């Protein structure tokens, strides 16, 4: 019934929501009936979406801006960029990151 509730929450008529949800369940059953499959937790999906958004917005030197925009620490942004770039999802300016970290360390900031 979660599909029905979601459709109704999106403004779909009750009858149409029930019929559509039934069709969706039939399609899933026909395609995957008897198969064990994994659905990640919502947190995992949100993390992946946020990581993708940050990587898309990353310009090589906007760590602090991204941290503020996404409610994260600069350190978290550095780690995310490095982790994602190791997966081949982005091309961060490693020299720029190292230079920023060095300056912050010289200032006595926690990095």
GUTI-46980 format. One record per atom (N, C-alpha, C, O): residue in three letters; atom name; x, y negated, z negated; residue number from 1. Coordinates in steps of 0.2 Angstrom, whole numbers, padded with zeros to 4 digits. Layout:
BEGIN
PT   gulo   vexkol       x       y       z   nunu
PT    ALA       CA       X       Y       Z    NUM
...
This chain:
BEGIN
PT   gulo   vexkol       x       y       z   nunu
PT    UNK        N    0004    0006    0000      1
PT    UNK       CA    0000    0000    0000      1
PT    UNK        C    0004   -0006    0000      1
PT    UNK        O    0002   -0012    0001      1
PT    UNK        N    0011   -0006   -0001      2
PT    UNK       CA    0015   -0011   -0001      2
PT    UNK        C    0015   -0015    0006      2
PT    UNK        O    0016   -0021    0007      2
PT    UNK        N    0014   -0011    0011      3
PT    UNK       CA    0014   -0014    0018      3
PT    UNK        C    0008   -0018    0019      3
PT    UNK        O    0008   -0023    0022      3
PT    UNK        N    0002   -0015    0016      4
PT    UNK       CA   -0004   -0019    0017      4
PT    UNK        C   -0004   -0026    0013      4
PT    UNK        O   -0006   -0031    0015      4
PT    UNK        N   -0001   -0025    0007      5
PT    UNK       CA    0000   -0031    0003      5
PT    UNK        C    0004   -0036    0006      5
PT    UNK        O    0003   -0042    0006      5
PT    UNK        N    0010   -0034    0009      6
PT    UNK       CA    0014   -0039    0013      6
PT    UNK        C    0011   -0042    0018      6
PT    UNK        O    0011   -0048    0019      6
PT    UNK        N    0007   -0038    0022      7
PT    UNK       CA    0003   -0041    0028      7
PT    UNK        C   -0002   -0046    0026      7
PT    UNK        O   -0003   -0052    0029      7
PT    UNK        N   -0006   -0044    0020      8
PT    UNK       CA   -0011   -0049    0018      8
PT    UNK        C   -0007   -0055    0015      8
PT    UNK        O   -0010   -0061    0016      8
PT    UNK        N   -0001   -0055    0012      9
PT    UNK       CA    0002   -0060    0009      9
PT    UNK        C    0005   -0065    0015      9
PT    UNK        O    0005   -0071    0014      9
PT    UNK        N    0005   -0062    0021     10
PT    UNK       CA    0007   -0066    0027     10
PT    UNK        C    0001   -0069    0031     10
PT    UNK        O    0002   -0072    0036     10
PT    UNK        N   -0005   -0068    0028     11
PT    UNK       CA   -0011   -0071    0031     11
PT    UNK        C   -0014   -0066    0035     11
PT    UNK        O   -0019   -0069    0039     11
PT    UNK        N   -0013   -0060    0036     12
PT    UNK       CA   -0016   -0055    0040     12
PT    UNK        C   -0023   -0053    0037     12
PT    UNK        O   -0023   -0052    0031     12
PT    UNK        N   -0028   -0053    0041     13
PT    UNK       CA   -0035   -0051    0038     13
PT    UNK        C   -0034   -0044    0035     13
PT    UNK        O   -0030   -0040    0037     13
PT    UNK        N   -0038   -0043    0030     14
PT    UNK       CA   -0038   -0037    0026     14
PT    UNK        C   -0039   -0030    0030     14
PT    UNK        O   -0035   -0026    0030     14
PT    UNK        N   -0044   -0030    0034     15
PT    UNK       CA   -0045   -0025    0039     15
PT    UNK        C   -0039   -0023    0043     15
PT    UNK        O   -0037   -0018    0044     15
PT    UNK        N   -0037   -0029    0047     16
PT    UNK       CA   -0031   -0028    0051     16
PT    UNK        C   -0025   -0026    0047     16
PT    UNK        O   -0021   -0022    0050     16
PT    UNK        N   -0024   -0028    0041     17
PT    UNK       CA   -0018   -0026    0037     17
PT    UNK        C   -0019   -0019    0036     17
PT    UNK        O   -0013   -0015    0037     17
PT    UNK        N   -0024   -0016    0034     18
PT    UNK       CA   -0025   -0009    0033     18
PT    UNK        C   -0024   -0005    0039     18
PT    UNK        O   -0020    0000    0039     18
PT    UNK        N   -0027   -0007    0044     19
PT    UNK       CA   -0026   -0003    0051     19
PT    UNK        C   -0019   -0003    0053     19
PT    UNK        O   -0016    0002    0055     19
PT    UNK        N   -0016   -0009    0053     20
PT    UNK       CA   -0009   -0010    0055     20
PT    UNK        C   -0004   -0006    0050     20
PT    UNK        O    0001   -0002    0053     20
PT    UNK        N   -0005   -0006    0044     21
PT    UNK       CA   -0001   -0002    0039     21
PT    UNK        C   -0002    0005    0040     21
PT    UNK        O    0003    0009    0040     21
PT    UNK        N   -0008    0007    0042     22
PT    UNK       CA   -0009    0015    0043     22
PT    UNK        C   -0005    0016    0050     22
PT    UNK        O   -0002    0022    0050     22
PT    UNK        N   -0005    0012    0055     23
PT    UNK       CA   -0001    0013    0061     23
PT    UNK        C    0006    0014    0060     23
PT    UNK        O    0010    0018    0062     23
PT    UNK        N    0009    0009    0056     24
PT    UNK       CA    0016    0009    0054     24
PT    UNK        C    0018    0015    0051     24
PT    UNK        O    0023    0018    0052     24
PT    UNK        N    0014    0018    0046     25
PT    UNK       CA    0016    0024    0042     25
PT    UNK        C    0016    0030    0047     25
PT    UNK        O    0020    0034    0046     25
PT    UNK        N    0011    0030    0051     26
PT    UNK       CA    0010    0035    0056     26
PT    UNK        C    0017    0035    0061     26
PT    UNK        O    0019    0041    0062     26
PT    UNK        N    0019    0030    0063     27
PT    UNK       CA    0025    0029    0067     27
PT    UNK        C    0031    0031    0063     27
PT    UNK        O    0035    0035    0066     27
PT    UNK        N    0032    0029    0057     28
PT    UNK       CA    0037    0031    0053     28
PT    UNK        C    0037    0039    0052     28
PT    UNK        O    0042    0042    0053     28
PT    UNK        N    0031    0041    0050     29
PT    UNK       CA    0031    0049    0049     29
PT    UNK        C    0032    0052    0056     29
PT    UNK        O    0036    0058    0055     29
PT    UNK        N    0030    0050    0061     30
PT    UNK       CA    0031    0054    0068     30
PT    UNK        C    0039    0053    0069     30
PT    UNK        O    0042    0058    0072     30
PT    UNK        N    0042    0048    0068     31
PT    UNK       CA    0049    0047    0070     31
PT    UNK        C    0054    0050    0065     31
PT    UNK        O    0059    0053    0066     31
PT    UNK        N    0052    0050    0058     32
PT    UNK       CA    0057    0052    0053     32
PT    UNK        C    0054    0057    0048     32
PT    UNK        O    0057    0059    0043     32
PT    UNK        N    0048    0060    0049     33
PT    UNK       CA    0045    0065    0045     33
PT    UNK        C    0049    0071    0044     33
PT    UNK        O    0052    0074    0049     33
PT    UNK        N    0051    0073    0037     34
PT    UNK       CA    0055    0078    0036     34
PT    UNK        C    0062    0076    0035     34
PT    UNK        O    0066    0081    0033     34
PT    UNK        N    0064    0070    0037     35
PT    UNK       CA    0071    0068    0037     35
PT    UNK        C    0072    0064    0031     35
PT    UNK        O    0068    0060    0029     35
PT    UNK        N    0078    0066    0027     36
PT    UNK       CA    0080    0062    0022     36
PT    UNK        C    0084    0056    0024     36
PT    UNK        O    0089    0056    0028     36
PT    UNK        N    0082    0050    0022     37
PT    UNK       CA    0085    0044    0024     37
PT    UNK        C    0086    0039    0018     37
PT    UNK        O    0082    0040    0013     37
PT    UNK        N    0091    0035    0019     38
PT    UNK       CA    0092    0030    0013     38
PT    UNK        C    0090    0023    0015     38
PT    UNK        O    0092    0020    0020     38
PT    UNK        N    0087    0020    0010     39
PT    UNK       CA    0086    0013    0011     39
PT    UNK        C    0090    0009    0005     39
PT    UNK        O    0089    0011   -0001     39
PT    UNK        N    0094    0004    0007     40
PT    UNK       CA    0098    0001    0002     40
PT    UNK        C    0093   -0004   -0002     40
PT    UNK        O    0088   -0006    0000     40
PT    UNK        N    0096   -0005   -0008     41
PT    UNK       CA    0092   -0010   -0013     41
PT    UNK        C    0092   -0017   -0009     41
PT    UNK        O    0096   -0018   -0005     41
PT    UNK        N    0087   -0020   -0011     42
PT    UNK       CA    0086   -0027   -0009     42
PT    UNK        C    0092   -0031   -0010     42
PT    UNK        O    0094   -0036   -0006     42
PT    UNK        N    0096   -0030   -0016     43
PT    UNK       CA    0102   -0034   -0017     43
PT    UNK        C    0107   -0033   -0012     43
PT    UNK        O    0110   -0038   -0010     43
PT    UNK        N    0108   -0027   -0010     44
PT    UNK       CA    0113   -0026   -0004     44
PT    UNK        C    0111   -0029    0002     44
PT    UNK        O    0116   -0032    0005     44
PT    UNK        N    0105   -0029    0004     45
PT    UNK       CA    0103   -0033    0010     45
PT    UNK        C    0104   -0040    0009     45
PT    UNK        O    0106   -0043    0014     45
PT    UNK        N    0102   -0043    0003     46
PT    UNK       CA    0103   -0050    0002     46
PT    UNK        C    0110   -0052    0002     46
PT    UNK        O    0112   -0057    0005     46
PT    UNK        N    0115   -0048   -0001     47
PT    UNK       CA    0122   -0049   -0001     47
PT    UNK        C    0124   -0049    0007     47
PT    UNK        O    0128   -0054    0008     47
PT    UNK        N    0122   -0044    0011     48
PT    UNK       CA    0125   -0044    0018     48
PT    UNK        C    0122   -0050    0021     48
PT    UNK        O    0126   -0053    0025     48
PT    UNK        N    0116   -0052    0020     49
PT    UNK       CA    0114   -0058    0024     49
PT    UNK        C    0117   -0064    0022     49
PT    UNK        O    0119   -0068    0026     49
PT    UNK        N    0119   -0065    0015     50
PT    UNK       CA    0122   -0071    0013     50
PT    UNK        C    0129   -0071    0015     50
PT    UNK        O    0132   -0076    0017     50
PT    UNK        N    0133   -0065    0015     51
PT    UNK       CA    0139   -0065    0018     51
PT    UNK        C    0140   -0066    0025     51
PT    UNK        O    0144   -0070    0027     51
PT    UNK        N    0135   -0064    0029     52
PT    UNK       CA    0135   -0066    0036     52
PT    UNK        C    0134   -0073    0037     52
PT    UNK        O    0137   -0076    0042     52
PT    UNK        N    0129   -0076    0033     53
PT    UNK       CA    0128   -0083    0034     53
PT    UNK        C    0135   -0087    0032     53
PT    UNK        O    0136   -0092    0036     53
PT    UNK        N    0138   -0085    0027     54
PT    UNK       CA    0144   -0089    0025     54
PT    UNK        C    0149   -0088    0030     54
PT    UNK        O    0153   -0093    0032     54
PT    UNK        N    0150   -0082    0033     55
PT    UNK       CA    0155   -0081    0038     55
PT    UNK        C    0154   -0085    0044     55
PT    UNK        O    0158   -0088    0048     55
PT    UNK        N    0147   -0086    0046     56
PT    UNK       CA    0145   -0090    0052     56
PT    UNK        C    0147   -0097    0051     56
PT    UNK        O    0148   -0101    0056     56
PT    UNK        N    0146   -0100    0044     57
PT    UNK       CA    0147   -0107    0043     57
PT    UNK        C    0155   -0108    0041     57
PT    UNK        O    0156   -0114    0041     57
PT    UNK        N    0159   -0103    0040     58
PT    UNK       CA    0166   -0104    0038     58
PT    UNK        C    0170   -0107    0044     58
PT    UNK        O    0170   -0105    0050     58
PT    UNK        N    0173   -0113    0043     59
PT    UNK       CA    0177   -0116    0048     59
PT    UNK        C    0184   -0116    0047     59
PT    UNK        O    0188   -0119    0050     59
PT    UNK        N    0186   -0112    0041     60
PT    UNK       CA    0193   -0112    0040     60
PT    UNK        C    0195   -0116    0034     60
PT    UNK        O    0201   -0115    0031     60
PT    UNK        N    0191   -0121    0032     61
PT    UNK       CA    0193   -0126    0027     61
PT    UNK        C    0187   -0128    0023     61
PT    UNK        O    0188   -0133    0019     61
PT    UNK        N    0181   -0125    0023     62
PT    UNK       CA    0175   -0128    0020     62
PT    UNK        C    0173   -0123    0014     62
PT    UNK        O    0167   -0122    0013     62
PT    UNK        N    0178   -0120    0011     63
PT    UNK       CA    0177   -0116    0005     63
PT    UNK        C    0172   -0119    0000     63
PT    UNK        O    0167   -0116   -0002     63
PT    UNK        N    0175   -0125   -0002     64
PT    UNK       CA    0171   -0128   -0008     64
PT    UNK        C    0164   -0130   -0006     64
PT    UNK        O    0159   -0129   -0010     64
PT    UNK        N    0163   -0132    0000     65
PT    UNK       CA    0156   -0134    0003     65
PT    UNK        C    0152   -0128    0003     65
PT    UNK        O    0146   -0128    0001     65
PT    UNK        N    0155   -0122    0005     66
PT    UNK       CA    0151   -0116    0006     66
PT    UNK        C    0149   -0114   -0002     66
PT    UNK        O    0144   -0111   -0003     66
PT    UNK        N    0154   -0114   -0006     67
PT    UNK       CA    0153   -0112   -0013     67
PT    UNK        C    0147   -0116   -0016     67
PT    UNK        O    0142   -0113   -0019     67
PT    UNK        N    0147   -0123   -0015     68
PT    UNK       CA    0141   -0127   -0018     68
PT    UNK        C    0135   -0125   -0014     68
PT    UNK        O    0130   -0124   -0018     68
PT    UNK        N    0135   -0124   -0008     69
PT    UNK       CA    0129   -0123   -0004     69
PT    UNK        C    0125   -0116   -0006     69
PT    UNK        O    0119   -0116   -0007     69
PT    UNK        N    0130   -0111   -0007     70
PT    UNK       CA    0127   -0105   -0009     70
PT    UNK        C    0127   -0103   -0016     70
PT    UNK        O    0125   -0098   -0018     70
PT    UNK        N    0129   -0108   -0021     71
PT    UNK       CA    0129   -0107   -0028     71
PT    UNK        C    0134   -0102   -0030     71
PT    UNK        O    0133   -0098   -0035     71
PT    UNK        N    0140   -0102   -0027     72
PT    UNK       CA    0145   -0097   -0029     72
PT    UNK        C    0151   -0101   -0031     72
PT    UNK        O    0152   -0107   -0030     72
PT    UNK        N    0156   -0098   -0033     73
PT    UNK       CA    0163   -0101   -0035     73
PT    UNK        C    0167   -0101   -0029     73
PT    UNK        O    0166   -0097   -0024     73
PT    UNK        N    0172   -0105   -0028     74
PT    UNK       CA    0176   -0105   -0023     74
PT    UNK        C    0180   -0099   -0022     74
PT    UNK        O    0182   -0096   -0017     74
PT    UNK        N    0182   -0096   -0028     75
PT    UNK       CA    0186   -0090   -0028     75
PT    UNK        C    0182   -0084   -0025     75
PT    UNK        O    0184   -0080   -0021     75
PT    UNK        N    0175   -0084   -0026     76
PT    UNK       CA    0171   -0079   -0023     76
PT    UNK        C    0171   -0080   -0016     76
PT    UNK        O    0171   -0075   -0012     76
PT    UNK        N    0171   -0086   -0013     77
PT    UNK       CA    0171   -0088   -0006     77
PT    UNK        C    0177   -0085   -0003     77
PT    UNK        O    0177   -0082    0002     77
PT    UNK        N    0183   -0086   -0006     78
PT    UNK       CA    0189   -0084   -0004     78
PT    UNK        C    0189   -0076   -0003     78
PT    UNK        O    0191   -0074    0002     78
PT    UNK        N    0187   -0073   -0008     79
PT    UNK       CA    0187   -0066   -0008     79
PT    UNK        C    0182   -0063   -0003     79
PT    UNK        O    0184   -0058    0001     79
PT    UNK        N    0176   -0066   -0002     80
PT    UNK       CA    0172   -0064    0003     80
PT    UNK        C    0175   -0065    0010     80
PT    UNK        O    0174   -0060    0014     80
PT    UNK        N    0178   -0070    0011     81
PT    UNK       CA    0180   -0071    0018     81
PT    UNK        C    0186   -0066    0019     81
PT    UNK        O    0186   -0064    0025     81
PT    UNK        N    0190   -0065    0014     82
PT    UNK       CA    0196   -0060    0015     82
PT    UNK        C    0193   -0053    0016     82
PT    UNK        O    0195   -0050    0021     82
PT    UNK        N    0188   -0051    0012     83
PT    UNK       CA    0185   -0045    0013     83
PT    UNK        C    0181   -0044    0019     83
PT    UNK        O    0182   -0039    0023     83
PT    UNK        N    0178   -0049    0022     84
PT    UNK       CA    0174   -0048    0028     84
PT    UNK        C    0179   -0048    0034     84
PT    UNK        O    0178   -0045    0039     84
PT    UNK        N    0184   -0052    0033     85
PT    UNK       CA    0189   -0053    0039     85
PT    UNK        C    0193   -0046    0040     85
PT    UNK        O    0194   -0044    0045     85
PT    UNK        N    0194   -0043    0034     86
PT    UNK       CA    0197   -0036    0034     86
PT    UNK        C    0193   -0031    0038     86
PT    UNK        O    0195   -0026    0041     86
PT    UNK        N    0186   -0032    0038     87
PT    UNK       CA    0181   -0028    0041     87
PT    UNK        C    0181   -0030    0049     87
PT    UNK        O    0177   -0026    0053     87
PT    UNK        N    0184   -0035    0051     88
PT    UNK       CA    0184   -0037    0058     88
PT    UNK        C    0178   -0042    0059     88
PT    UNK        O    0176   -0043    0065     88
PT    UNK        N    0175   -0044    0054     89
PT    UNK       CA    0169   -0048    0055     89
PT    UNK        C    0170   -0056    0056     89
PT    UNK        O    0166   -0060    0058     89
PT    UNK        N    0176   -0058    0054     90
PT    UNK       CA    0178   -0065    0055     90
PT    UNK        C    0185   -0066    0056     90
PT    UNK        O    0189   -0061    0055     90
PT    UNK        N    0187   -0072    0057     91
PT    UNK       CA    0194   -0073    0058     91
PT    UNK        C    0196   -0079    0054     91
PT    UNK        O    0197   -0085    0056     91
PT    UNK        N    0197   -0078    0047     92
PT    UNK       CA    0199   -0084    0043     92
PT    UNK        C    0206   -0086    0044     92
PT    UNK        O    0210   -0082    0047     92
PT    UNK        N    0207   -0092    0043     93
PT    UNK       CA    0214   -0095    0043     93
PT    UNK        C    0218   -0093    0037     93
PT    UNK        O    0217   -0097    0032     93
PT    UNK        N    0221   -0088    0037     94
PT    UNK       CA    0225   -0085    0031     94
PT    UNK        C    0230   -0090    0029     94
PT    UNK        O    0230   -0091    0023     94
PT    UNK        N    0233   -0094    0033     95
PT    UNK       CA    0238   -0099    0031     95
PT    UNK        C    0235   -0104    0028     95
PT    UNK        O    0237   -0107    0023     95
PT    UNK        N    0229   -0106    0030     96
PT    UNK       CA    0225   -0112    0027     96
PT    UNK        C    0223   -0110    0020     96
PT    UNK        O    0223   -0114    0016     96
PT    UNK        N    0221   -0104    0019     97
PT    UNK       CA    0218   -0101    0013     97
PT    UNK        C    0224   -0101    0008     97
PT    UNK        O    0223   -0103    0002     97
PT    UNK        N    0230   -0099    0010     98
PT    UNK       CA    0236   -0098    0006     98
PT    UNK        C    0238   -0105    0004     98
PT    UNK        O    0240   -0106   -0002     98
PT    UNK        N    0238   -0110    0008     99
PT    UNK       CA    0240   -0117    0007     99
PT    UNK        C    0235   -0120    0002     99
PT    UNK        O    0237   -0123   -0003     99
PT    UNK        N    0229   -0119    0003    100
PT    UNK       CA    0224   -0122   -0002    100
PT    UNK        C    0225   -0119   -0009    100
PT    UNK        O    0225   -0122   -0014    100
PT    UNK        N    0226   -0112   -0009    101
PT    UNK       CA    0227   -0109   -0016    101
PT    UNK        C    0233   -0111   -0019    101
PT    UNK        O    0233   -0112   -0025    101
PT    UNK        N    0238   -0112   -0015    102
PT    UNK       CA    0245   -0115   -0018    102
PT    UNK        C    0244   -0122   -0021    102
PT    UNK        O    0246   -0123   -0027    102
PT    UNK        N    0240   -0126   -0017    103
PT    UNK       CA    0239   -0133   -0020    103
PT    UNK        C    0235   -0133   -0026    103
PT    UNK        O    0236   -0136   -0031    103
PT    UNK        N    0230   -0128   -0026    104
PT    UNK       CA    0225   -0128   -0032    104
PT    UNK        C    0229   -0125   -0038    104
PT    UNK        O    0228   -0127   -0044    104
PT    UNK        N    0234   -0120   -0037    105
PT    UNK       CA    0238   -0118   -0042    105
PT    UNK        C    0243   -0123   -0045    105
PT    UNK        O    0244   -0124   -0051    105
PT    UNK        N    0245   -0127   -0041    106
PT    UNK       CA    0250   -0133   -0043    106
PT    UNK        C    0246   -0138   -0047    106
PT    UNK        O    0249   -0141   -0051    106
PT    UNK        N    0240   -0139   -0046    107
PT    UNK       CA    0236   -0143   -0049    107
PT    UNK        C    0234   -0140   -0056    107
PT    UNK        O    0231   -0144   -0060    107
PT    UNK        N    0235   -0134   -0057    108
PT    UNK       CA    0233   -0130   -0063    108
PT    UNK        C    0226   -0128   -0063    108
PT    UNK        O    0223   -0126   -0068    108
PT    UNK        N    0223   -0128   -0057    109
PT    UNK       CA    0216   -0125   -0057    109
PT    UNK        C    0216   -0118   -0057    109
PT    UNK        O    0221   -0114   -0054    109
PT    UNK        N    0211   -0115   -0059    110
PT    UNK       CA    0210   -0107   -0059    110
PT    UNK        C    0208   -0105   -0052    110
PT    UNK        O    0203   -0108   -0049    110
PT    UNK        N    0212   -0101   -0049    111
PT    UNK       CA    0210   -0098   -0042    111
PT    UNK        C    0210   -0091   -0042    111
PT    UNK        O    0209   -0088   -0037    111
